[in-house]
Amino acid sequence: LGAIKAGAAFHDQDHVWPVGFRCRTMQPSMADPDKKVEYVCEVLDGGSRPLFRVTCDKADDVVSTSAAGAWSEVASRVRQARGAA
């Protein structure tokens, strides 16, 4: 489930982001939005703060300093692939 790292950036009043935590979800593909593919989101050790990486088999990894930022980039790429950028 991940390792708890000391440091204010790795937790707040409502959340804890354990380094190494991974989750999986099925979402529209960034390459072909008509198909659903498995994405893996994981928390990485960015030194002073967590990094959030979203990976999918057929696309480049997305890395951000927030989970919302990573998923926003995925959504943007899906929209772009649909031609609605």
C-alpha positions in Angstrom: 0.0 0.0 0.0 3.0 2.3 0.1 5.3 3.8 2.7 4.5 6.8 4.8 7.1 9.5 4.4 7.7 12.2 6.9 7.2 15.7 5.6 4.3 18.1 5.4 3.9 17.7 1.7 3.1 14.0 2.0 0.0 14.5 4.1 -2.6 17.1 5.1 -5.6 17.2 7.4 -7.6 15.0 5.0 -5.2 13.0 3.0 -2.0 10.8 3.2 0.0 10.1 0.0 2.1 7.0 0.8 5.1 6.6 -1.6 4.6 3.5 -3.7 0.8 3.5 -3.4 -0.8 2.3 -6.7 -4.4 2.1 -8.0 -5.8 1.0 -11.2 -8.8 2.2 -13.2 -10.4 1.6 -16.6 -10.8 4.9 -18.6 -10.9 6.0 -22.2 -7.6 5.6 -24.0 -5.5 8.6 -24.7 -4.6 7.0 -28.1 -8.1 5.8 -29.0 -10.9 7.3 -26.8 -13.4 4.8 -28.1 -11.6 2.1 -26.2 -11.2 1.7 -22.5 -7.8 0.8 -21.2 -6.3 0.2 -17.8 -4.5 3.2 -16.2 -2.2 2.9 -13.2 -1.8 5.9 -10.9 1.1 5.8 -8.4 2.6 8.0 -5.8 6.3 8.6 -6.3 9.0 10.1 -4.0 9.7 13.5 -5.5 12.1 14.4 -2.7 10.4 17.2 -0.8 6.9 16.4 -2.2 5.0 13.5 -3.7 4.8 13.1 -7.5 1.8 11.5 -9.1 2.4 9.3 -12.2 -0.4 8.0 -14.5 0.7 5.3 -16.9 -1.1 3.5 -19.7 0.2 1.0 -22.2 -0.1 3.0 -25.3 0.8 6.5 -24.2 3.6 8.5 -22.5 3.5 8.7 -18.7 1.9 11.7 -17.1 3.7 13.1 -14.0 2.4 16.0 -11.9 2.8 17.4 -8.4 -0.9 16.6 -7.8 -3.2 13.7 -8.6 -5.7 16.2 -10.0 -3.0 17.7 -12.3 -2.0 14.3 -13.6 -5.6 13.3 -14.3 -6.3 16.7 -15.9 -3.5 16.1 -18.3 -4.9 12.6 -19.1 -8.3 14.2 -19.8 -6.8 16.8 -22.0 -5.0 14.2 -24.1 -8.2 12.2 -24.4 -10.1 15.3 -25.6 -7.2 16.1 -28.0 -7.4 12.5 -29.4 -11.2 13.0 -29.9 -10.5 16.2 -31.8 -12.1 18.5 -29.2 -9.0 20.2 -27.9 
